[in-house]
Amino acid sequence: MKINVKIAAFTAAVILIVVIMISYGVFLFERNSRIEEIEEEQKAILQSFVTLSEEMLLVQDELLLFNTMTALKNTYRGVEYLNFYNIKSDRLFFTDRDKSDSAIKYRDIHDLWKDDYVFSAPVYVSKERTGVAQIGFSPEYYERRITEAIRQARNNILRISFAAMLIGLAMALFLAKTITDPIRKLARGARYIGEGKLETAIDIKSRDEIGMLAEEFNEMAEKLADLDRAKDDFVNAVSHELRTPLAAIEGYIDLLVDRGEAVPEEKRKKALNIMKDSSQRLGRFINDVLDMAKIKAGMMEVVKKENKIDELIEETVSLLDSIAGKKDIEIDIEIDEGVSKVLADKERVNQVLTNLLGNALKFTPQGGTVSIGAADEDEEFVRVWVEDTGPGIPEEDMGRIFRQFEQADEARNIDGPKGTGLGLAIAQGIIESHGGRIWVDSVEGSGTVFYFTLEAFKNGEEQ
């Protein structure tokens, strides 16, 4: 069963239940109101009879009393008989002989008495109870009046209920349409995504939960598209990272195999060194992929020990100093005096420093400057930074540079070998596994600063 049918059926059922309950309540109210109205009418007729009886007793005109009783019976259609019992004279006046003894039964009453459709009331003259007035009403007549009133009320309720059902059903169908139409759009968009059309966007303007779902869907589609582009970049980078060193190794192997001892010693050594560098490059790439897999699986091995942060920084700078020299880049080391030691895995932190410093050298133009330093963040952490004078990172790229396989647009435009987009993701995983954090501060056109924190070492605190 479709959702719109379910919603319409459920709404119609709810409306039907509500209408039935309201109708039943209105029915009871109408019935009780009509019964109360008739009872008040009967009391008013009785009161008129009592008043006339008091007047008759004052003037002592029995004929006037009898004529008044007859007139009341003929005037009100619901009156079946009237009785009046004079207590002082022990006389009974009546309009129906078969009911004539009814008033005598109630000669001792002091207040209004009701027995089904018979009303009796005492008559007072000069505050002295002198008689009993009684009226018997026709049950059939008043039952017909009640039945007719209830029938009219029922018909009105049915008409109103039918109109309410139609309006409710129309509203249910409209509500169902407002829900199912966006869902159909979402389903169609999901199908397009499944077909590989990752640029799909859902146009839903509502501000309710479905609108929020559509916004999340569009963000998901955008992220999938970004991930797809990152995948393409990664494949290209991997192809380069694998093909270039493999081609170099294969070429020099062919040279050594084909020409053998005819290859001069100097050229043989050069070939072997290139093959060695290429194999190391392949090893580094494979290690990056494995490290990323370990980070994703939460299996990154970190052995934290006491380390001097200045020694770690100087070791990294000496390793990359030759690259800086080729671009005439000056590396400034700014380490605060007395900076705390850190509790860290030396190899892993060197990996982070090498990545950040290598990126800084790659993006800093010829003759620029790169700064690397450390200072105490607080009593618990040491802050390390790497700053370059490169082109900076566009604001729209700031939120995704730490994702795996992601690169800022500037990284895609630089000359030379492209990275795999894993370095910063690995650096983030390593720093977070140390209990620290890593972040970036950059203004496009004004360089970039990467920061990360490491736990300060305290005596006896090795893991």
N, C-alpha and C positions, 0 to 999 in steps of 0.2 A: 504494500500500500504506500502510495506517495505521501511525502510529508505534508503537502498542502491539504490532501484529503484527511490525513490524521488530525491536523490542526483544526480543520473545519468541523470534523465529526466531534472532536473533543470539545470545541467551543460550543457547538450546538447542544451537546449533551449537558454541559454546564449551564447554558442558558435555559434549557428545558427544565432542569432540576430547580433552578432559581425561580423560574416562572411558576412552576407547580407549587413551590413553597409559598411564594408571594400570593398566588391565586387562592390557595387554601386559607391563608391568613386573612385575605380580603373577604373571602366567602364567610368565614366565621365572624368577622367584624360586622359585615353587612347583616347577617342573620341576627346577631345579638343586638345590633343597633335597631333593627326593625322590631324585634320583640320588645325592647325597652320603649320604643316610640309608641307601640300599641298599648303597652301597660300604662304609660303616662296618659294616653288618650282615655283609657278606661277609668283611671283615677279621676280625671277631669270630669267625666260624665257623672261619676259617683258623687263628686263634690257638689256638682250642680243639684243633684237629687237631694243631698243632705241639706243644702241651703234652702231649697224650696220646702222641704219637710219642716225645717225650723220655722219658716214663715207661716206655714199652715197651722202649726201648733200654737203660734202666737195669736192668730185670728180665729182658731178653732173652727176651720172650714174644711170638713172631711170631703165634701164633694170636690172642692178645688184640688185637694191632694190627689184624689183618684183621677181627675181629669189631667193633672200634671203628669202623673205616672204614665197614663195612656199616651200623652203627647210625646214624652221622652222616648217611649218604646217605638213610636211611629217615626220619630225624627232620626234616631240613630239606627242604622241598618244592623249593626252588630249586636244590639240589645235583644235578648231572648225573652226576659221577664224582669219585673220589678216587684219587690215586696217592701211593705213598711209595717212594722209591729210597734204599736203604741203601748209602752210598758205600763203607764198609769191607768189607762182605760182597758188594758188587756184586749185590745182590738187589733185585727190584722187586715191590711189592705193589700191587694195583689192584682196582677194582670194575668196570671196563669195559675189555675187552681191546683194543677199537679205539682207546682213548685211552691205552693202557698205556705207550707209549714217550715220552709228552709230558714226564714228569718227568725222564727221562734227558737231554733237551735242555738242561735248566736245572740240571744237577748241579754246575756251577761257580758258581752264584749265592751271594752273601754277604749279600744283603738282600732285602726284599720285592720281588717282580717281578709286574707286572700286564700281561696281554695280553688286551684286551677283557674277556671274562668268565672268564678263567683267572687264578688267583692262585697264585703259588709262593713258598715261603719256606724258608730253610735251617733245619736242626734241629741244635742244639748240645747236646753232653753234656760236662759238665766243661769248658766253654769250647772244646771241640773240635768242628768242624763234621763231623757224622757222617752226615747225610742231607738229602734234599729232600722237603718235604711240598707236595702240589699238590692244589687243588680246582678243578674245572671247573663253573661255574654255568650254568644253562639260560638262554640269551638270550630265548627266547620267554616264559618265566615272568616274568622281571624286566621285559621290555618291556610285558607285560600289566599288571603292577603300576604301572609308570610311566604307562602310558596311562590306567588307571583313576583314578589320583590326579589326573592332568591334567584328565580329564573332570569329576571332581567339583569341582576348582578352577574350571574354566571355567563350570560350572553356577552355582556360588556367585557368581562374578564377574558373570555375566549377570544374576542376580537382584538383586545389589547395584547393578549399573549401571542396570537398569530402574527400581529404586526411586529412585536418584539422579536419573535423567532426569525422573521424575514430580515429585519434590520441586523440582528445578531449574526445570522448566517452570512449576510453580505459583508459585515465587518470581519467575520472570521476568514472569509475568502480573501478579503483585502489584506488582512494580517498575514495570512499564509503566503500570499503573493510577495509581500514585502520581505518575507524571510526566505522563501524558496528561490526567488530570482537571484539574489546575491549568492546563494549557495550554488546555484547552477553556474554562475560566473566563476566561482571559486573552483568548482569541479572541472569546468572547461579549461581554466588556467592551469590546474594541476595536470590535466591531460597534455596540454601544450608543453609544460615543463618536462613531463615524461617522454615526450617526443623529441626533446633536445632543444626546444625553443626557449632558451633561458632568459631572453629579453622580455618575456611576457609580463604584463602589468595588469592588475585588476582595477577597473574603474568603478569603485563603490564610494559614494559620498556620505553615507549615513554615519552618524556619530555614536552609534550604539556598539554593542559587542561585536556584531558582524563587521561593522566598519573597522574596528580595531583588528579583527582577524584578517581583513583584507590588507590593512597596512602591514601587519606582520608577514603576510604572504608576499607582498611586494618587496619587503626588505629581504625575505628569504630568497626570492628570485634574484634580487640584485646581488646578494652574497654568493649565490650559486653561479651567477654570471662572472662575478669577480674571481671565484674559485676556479671556474673553467678557464678564464684568461690566465690565472696564476698557474694552472696546470700546463697550459700551452707554453708559458714562459719556462716552467720547470722542465718540460720535455725538451725545449730548445737548449736550456742550460745543461741538462744532463747529456744531451747529444753532443754538445760542445765539450763538456767535461770528460766524456768517455772517448769520443772520436779523436780529439786532438792528441792526447797522450798515446792512445793506441796506435794512431797513424804514425806518430813519431817512432814508437817502439818497433812497429812492424817494418817501417822504412829502414831503420838502422840495422835491424836483424837481417833483412834481405841484403843490405850492403855487406855486412860481415860474412854472411853465408856465401853469397855469390863471388865475392872477391877474395875472401879468406885472408891469407897472409900478405896478399898484395896491397892491403890497406895499410897506409903508413901508421906508425905507432901513435903519433899525435892525433890523427883523425880517429883512430880506434878508441883512444881514451875519451875523446870528445863525444863519440857516439855512445859509449858506455855511460858517461855522465848524463847525457840527455835521456837515455833510457831509464837511468836511475831516478832522475827528477820526474819523469813522466809517470813511473810506477808509484812514486811517493805522492804525486798529485792525485792519482787514482785512489790510493789508499786513504788520503785525506777526505776525498769526496765520499768514499764508502763509509768512513767513520762518521761523517756528518749525517748521512742517512740513518746509520745505526743509532747514533746518539738521539736523533729526532724520534726514532721509533721507541727507544727506551723512555724518553721523556713522556711521550704520549701514553705509554703503558705504565707510567709511574714506577719504573725500574731503574732510574738513573742512580748509579752508585757514586756516593760522595763520602769520602773519608776526610773529615775535618781535623786539621792539626794546627799548631801554632805556626804562623807565618808572618814575616815582616812585609808589609804592603809595599814599602819602598823598593825592596829587593825584587819583588814580583814585577813591579812597573819597570824598573831598570832592565831586567832580563828581557822583557817584551820589547822595550825600545831598542836594545842592542840587536835583537833578532830582526827587526824591521828597519834598522837604520840605513841599510843599503838601498832599500826601496825609496826611502825619503831622499837619499843623496841623488838618486837618478832624476828626481823631479825638483831638486834644489829646494826641498821643504825643510824648514827648521822645526825640530821637535823640542818644545819647552817642557821640562819636568818641574811641576810645582807641588812639592810635598811639604806639608806643614811640619815644622820642627816638633818632635815629640809625639807624632801621630801614633795611635795605639796599634799594637799588633792585631792581626785578624785570625779568627778561627775558620779555616777554609781548606778546601782541597786544592793544593797548589796547581796540579795539572789542569783542573777544571777552570780555575780562575785565570790561569795563563791563556786558556782557550778563549775565554770571554775577552780578556784584554787584547789578545791578538786579533780577534774579530773586529772589535770596536776601533782599535788603532789602525788596522788594515783598511777598514772602510773610510776612516778619516783621511788617510793618505790617498786613497783612491779618488775621493771627491774634492780634495783640496787642489786648487790649480797650481801650476808651475810657480815656484818661488813663494808659496804661501807659508802659513804657520799652523802647526798642530800643537795643542797643549794637552798634557795628561798630568793628573795630580790626585792627591788624596788629602783628606782632613777628617777630624773627628766630627761625626754628625751629632752625636750626644754620647752619653756614657755607655750606651748599648751597641752603637753601630759606628762604622767608619764609612764615609762617603768617598767614592772614587768617580772621577769624571774624565771624559775625553772630548776635547773641543776642536772643531776644525773651522776653517775659513772658506768653506765651500759654498755651493749655491743654496744651501738650506733645503728644507723639506716642505712641499706644499701642504697647506692646512688640511686639504681633503685626504692626504695620504698619512697623516699623523696617527690616525686610529687603527691602521692596518699593517704598519711596518713590522710589528712583532708577530704577525701571523706567518705560519709556515708557507713557503713558496711565494710569499708576497714581496714585492719590491716597489719602492717609490718610483714615480715616473722619471726622475732624474737618474736613477740607477739604470734604467733601460736605455738612456740616451748617451751614457758615457762611452768613451772609446776603450777598447781593450776587452779582455775576457769579462763576461757577465757572471754574476754570482748565481747560486741556485735558489736564493730566497730562503735558505735555512739558517743562516748565521745568526740573525737576531732572534729567531725563534728558539734556537739552541741556547743562546746567551740568556734569554729570559728564563728558560727552564732550569739552567744551571744556577742562576742567582736565586730563583725562588726555592730551589731545593736546598740552598744554604740558609733559607729563612730571611733573605733580603728582598729587595725590590729593585726594579730597573725602570727607567723612564727617560723621556727625551724632551728637550726644549729646543725649539727651532723657529726661526722666522725666515721665510723665503727671501733669499738674496743676502742673508746676514749670517750664514753659517749655522752649525748644529752642535749641540752639547748633549752627550749621553751621560747619564748618571746611573750608578748602582751602589747599593749598600751591602756591606758584609758585617757579620757579627764581630764585635770587638772581643779579643782574647782575654780571658781571665785565668789566673793561675789554677792549674789542675783541671782545665776544661778542654779535654781532647776526646774525640770520638773516632 
